[in-house]
Amino acid sequence: MSAELSSGPFWALTASVFVLAGAVKGLLGLGLPTLSMALLALWMPPAQAAALLVLPSLVTNLWQAGPWREALALLRRTMGLQVGMAAGTLGGLAVWGPPSGRTGVLLLGLALMAYAAWGLAGRAPTLTPAQARWMGAAAGLSTGVLTALTGVFVMPVVPYLQGLGLPRAALMRAMGLSFSTCTLALGMGLAGNSDGVPAASWWPSLALLVPAWLGMALGQRLQARLPLPVFRRCFFAGLALLGGWMVLRAVV
């Protein structure tokens, strides 16, 4: 464990970040890596922050993807997307190493803001089966590359999944499944690349499962009570806020 995390105040602050990020994920179905990376980077290197979020992100995403009978059907439907994300993440980490650059964070934040503004103003596009097939691998590869650069995996996988026209429950499940793929690839890539990734970060990542799970449980209780139009506005507003925060962090 780093000197910072071995300190009580820093540990409490880190745990509170995962409670907050887990609550956002429980409400919107995403946001744990984005928010935790943005906040943790205030006092630790991005590579260490990425290592800390691997296990909380993986477990909460696997939980979100269930039940597995429905998740397996979604996996078959989005196989090209999943393969592309794994390949893009592992390939990007092999080329650039652990997340560290500001340019990728800035571009991802701008893309999130643009997509959120479009979603709040209009209606999400619906892909035809033919479009979904050929766009899946491309969306997955792009998402994987951005994951390698930033440690965050929301674009362009989220608009692609929305374009499939899934019901809300299935969309949340598909996001959990896709984010699990990215998290596994990110964890494998970081474990195989020791440059800038403290080995002692993996045990704290296990401990941070508890605050992340508590936050997600709280967020899911709120999400279940929201009508669909309200949920949709919260979803896109959340993306806009996350994107704005990423841009601010990259610039400042």
C-alpha positions in Angstrom: 0.0 0.0 0.0 1.3 3.5 -0.8 2.2 5.9 1.9 -1.0 7.9 1.2 -3.3 4.9 1.5 -1.6 3.7 4.7 -2.8 6.9 6.3 -6.2 6.9 7.9 -7.5 10.2 6.5 -6.4 9.3 2.9 -7.9 5.9 3.2 -11.2 7.3 4.4 -11.2 9.9 1.6 -10.5 7.1 -1.0 -13.3 5.0 0.4 -15.8 7.9 0.3 -14.9 8.4 -3.4 -15.9 4.8 -4.1 -19.2 5.2 -2.1 -20.0 8.2 -4.3 -18.9 6.6 -7.5 -20.8 3.4 -6.7 -24.0 5.4 -6.0 -23.7 7.2 -9.4 -23.2 3.7 -11.0 -26.2 2.3 -9.2 -28.4 5.2 -10.5 -27.1 5.5 -14.1 -25.5 2.2 -14.8 -22.1 3.8 -15.3 -19.7 6.4 -13.9 -17.7 4.4 -11.3 -14.4 4.4 -13.2 -15.0 7.9 -14.6 -15.8 9.6 -11.3 -13.3 7.6 -9.2 -10.5 8.2 -11.7 -11.2 11.9 -11.8 -11.3 12.3 -8.0 -8.5 9.9 -7.1 -6.2 11.7 -9.5 -6.3 14.7 -7.2 -3.8 12.9 -4.9 -2.4 9.9 -6.7 -0.9 8.9 -10.1 -3.5 7.9 -12.7 -1.9 4.4 -13.0 -2.4 3.8 -9.3 -6.0 5.0 -9.4 -6.7 2.7 -12.3 -5.3 -0.3 -10.4 -7.5 0.6 -7.4 -10.7 0.7 -9.4 -10.2 -2.7 -11.2 -11.8 -5.0 -8.6 -14.6 -2.6 -7.5 -15.4 -1.9 -11.1 -15.3 -5.6 -12.1 -17.5 -6.9 -9.2 -20.1 -4.1 -9.5 -20.3 -4.6 -13.3 -20.7 -8.4 -13.0 -23.5 -7.7 -10.5 -25.1 -5.3 -12.8 -24.9 -7.7 -15.8 -26.9 -10.5 -14.0 -29.0 -12.6 -14.1 -26.7 -14.5 -16.3 -29.3 -16.3 -18.5 -30.2 -12.9 -20.0 -26.6 -11.7 -19.9 -25.5 -14.7 -22.0 -28.0 -13.8 -24.7 -26.7 -10.3 -24.7 -23.2 -11.6 -24.9 -24.0 -13.5 -28.1 -25.7 -10.5 -29.6 -22.7 -8.2 -28.8 -19.8 -10.6 -29.3 -18.1 -8.3 -31.9 -18.3 -5.4 -29.5 -16.8 -7.5 -26.6 -13.9 -8.8 -28.7 -13.1 -5.3 -30.0 -13.1 -3.8 -26.5 -10.7 -6.5 -25.2 -8.4 -6.2 -28.2 -8.4 -2.4 -28.1 -7.7 -2.2 -24.3 -4.9 -4.8 -24.3 -3.4 -3.4 -27.5 -3.5 0.1 -26.3 -1.8 -0.8 -23.0 0.9 -2.7 -24.8 1.6 0.4 -27.0 1.1 3.3 -24.6 1.4 1.7 -21.1 -0.8 2.6 -18.1 -3.2 5.6 -18.3 -1.3 8.8 -17.9 -2.0 11.3 -20.7 -4.3 14.3 -20.6 -5.2 14.4 -24.3 -7.2 11.2 -24.1 -9.0 12.4 -21.0 -9.8 15.7 -22.7 -11.1 14.1 -25.9 -13.2 11.6 -23.9 -14.7 14.4 -21.8 -15.6 16.5 -24.8 -17.2 13.4 -26.5 -19.3 12.7 -23.4 -20.5 16.3 -23.2 -21.4 16.4 -26.9 -23.2 13.1 -26.7 -25.1 14.1 -23.6 -26.2 17.4 -25.2 -27.4 15.6 -28.2 -29.3 13.1 -26.1 -31.0 15.7 -24.0 -32.1 17.6 -27.1 -33.2 14.7 -29.2 -33.8 11.0 -29.3 -31.1 8.3 -29.3 -30.6 6.6 -32.7 -31.8 3.1 -33.4 -29.4 0.9 -35.3 -30.7 -1.7 -37.8 -29.5 -5.3 -37.3 -27.0 -4.9 -40.2 -25.6 -1.6 -38.8 -25.3 -3.2 -35.4 -23.3 -6.1 -36.7 -20.6 -4.1 -38.6 -20.5 -1.2 -36.1 -20.1 -3.5 -33.0 -16.4 -4.4 -33.5 -15.5 -0.8 -34.5 -17.3 0.6 -31.4 -15.6 -2.0 -29.2 -12.1 -1.3 -30.6 -12.5 2.5 -30.1 -13.8 2.0 -26.6 -10.8 -0.3 -25.8 -8.3 2.3 -27.0 -9.9 5.0 -24.9 -9.9 2.6 -22.0 -6.1 2.2 -22.4 -5.6 5.9 -22.6 -7.8 7.0 -19.8 -8.9 4.1 -17.6 -12.5 5.0 -18.5 -14.8 2.9 -20.7 -18.0 4.7 -21.6 -17.5 6.0 -25.2 -18.5 5.0 -27.8 -19.9 1.8 -26.2 -22.8 3.5 -24.4 -24.3 5.2 -27.5 -23.8 1.9 -29.5 -25.7 -0.1 -26.8 -28.5 2.6 -26.7 -28.7 2.3 -30.5 -29.7 -1.4 -30.1 -33.1 -0.2 -28.8 -32.9 -2.3 -25.6 -35.4 -1.9 -22.8 -34.0 -0.1 -19.7 -33.3 -3.3 -17.7 -31.6 -4.9 -20.7 -29.6 -1.7 -21.4 -28.3 -1.7 -17.8 -27.4 -5.4 -18.1 -25.6 -4.8 -21.4 -23.6 -2.0 -20.0 -22.6 -4.1 -17.0 -21.5 -6.9 -19.3 -19.5 -4.6 -21.6 -17.9 -2.7 -18.7 -16.9 -6.1 -17.2 -15.1 -7.0 -20.4 -13.2 -3.7 -20.4 -12.3 -4.0 -16.7 -11.0 -7.5 -17.1 -8.8 -6.4 -20.1 -7.6 -3.4 -18.1 -6.7 -5.5 -15.1 -4.9 -8.0 -17.2 -3.0 -5.3 -19.1 -2.0 -3.5 -15.9 -0.9 -6.7 -14.2 1.3 -7.5 -17.2 2.8 -4.0 -17.3 4.6 -3.0 -14.1 5.6 0.5 -15.5 4.1 3.0 -13.1 1.5 0.6 -11.5 2.3 0.0 -7.8 1.9 -3.7 -7.0 0.6 -2.8 -3.5 -2.5 -1.1 -5.1 -4.2 -4.5 -5.8 -4.9 -5.4 -2.1 -6.5 -2.0 -1.4 -8.6 -2.5 -4.5 -10.1 -5.6 -2.9 -10.9 -3.7 0.3 -12.6 -0.9 -1.7 -15.2 -3.4 -2.9 -17.2 -2.7 0.3 -17.7 1.0 -0.2 -18.3 0.6 -3.9 -21.0 -2.0 -3.3 -22.7 0.0 -0.6 -22.8 3.1 -2.9 -24.2 1.0 -5.8 -26.9 -0.5 -3.6 -28.1 3.0 -2.6 -28.0 4.2 -6.2 -30.0 1.2 -7.5 -32.8 1.8 -4.9 -33.2 5.3 -6.3 -33.0 4.3 -9.9 -35.8 1.7 -9.5 -38.1 4.5 -8.4 -37.5 6.8 -11.3 -40.0 7.0 -14.2 -38.4 6.3 -17.6 -38.3 10.0 -18.8 -36.8 11.1 -15.6 -34.2 8.3 -15.7 -33.3 9.3 -19.3 -32.7 12.9 -18.3 -30.7 11.8 -15.3 -28.7 9.5 -17.5 -27.7 12.2 -20.0 -27.2 14.9 -17.4 -24.9 12.5 -15.6 -22.9 12.0 -18.7 -22.6 15.7 -19.2 -21.4 16.3 -15.7 -18.9 13.5 -15.9 -17.6 14.8 -19.2 -17.4 18.3 -17.9 -15.4 17.1 -14.9 -13.0 15.2 -17.2 -12.4 18.3 -19.4 -11.8 20.4 -16.3 -9.3 18.0 -14.9 -7.5 17.7 -18.2 -7.3 21.4 -18.7 -6.5 22.5 -15.1 
